[in-house]
Amino acid sequence: MWKWVILVVTILLLAGAGGFLWMMQGPDVSKFEFLKDPRIVVKPDTAVLEVPFQVNSAGLPKVFGALMKTYFKLSGVPKGPGMSAPAARYETLQDFSAPAGANAQAMANMIWKGSAAIPVPATVRELPQGTPEFTPCLSVWKYGEVAEILHVGPYSDEPPTVKKLT
C-alpha cells in the first residue's frame, strides 16, 4: 500500500515540476528570428481596431487591455479555444537618439502618446456597446514601404535596436 502512495506522490511531483518548467520557458520567438536583421518590405493598407492613448508608463497595460477586450467582443473575428489575437502594433513619436541610460530614466517618467492597434477583417463595421476608458475606433492604417526589425527586451533597451534601421 505504501509503495503505491509513494509512487503516486512521486509521479505527481514529477508532473508538477515538468509543468512548471514548461510554463517558465516563455514564448517561442523562433518564428521571428529572421526579423533580428533589419529588412524593408511593402505592406498593404490594413483595417485595424485602434485605441489612441496618452498615458504614463503605468497606463500602457490598460491601453493594450482595452484593445484586447474590445477585439474579443467584436463579431467577425476568430474566437474560440486555442485562438489568439493577431499581434498588436503601436505608433509613437519617441526620440530614440538619447543614450540608453538617459532614455531609461526618461521612459520611466514619460507620457506615452500614440495609438495601439490590432488588425481586423475588413468586414468588421461596428464596435460593441460599452467601450472602456479609452475610445476604440475602426480605421485603416496606410503602409506601403516599411522597415521591420525584432526587438526582444524592455522598452528602455529598444533604442539600439531601432538605430539598426537607420
Protein Blocks (a to p, Z undefined) as FASTA:
>chain_A
ZZmmmmmmmmmmmmmmmmmmmmmnopafklmmmmmpgcdddddddddddddddddfklmm
mmmmmmmmmmmmpghiacdehiacdddddddfbdfkbcfklmmmmmmmmccddddddddd
fklmbdcehiafbdcddddddebjddddddeddfklmmmmmmmmZZ
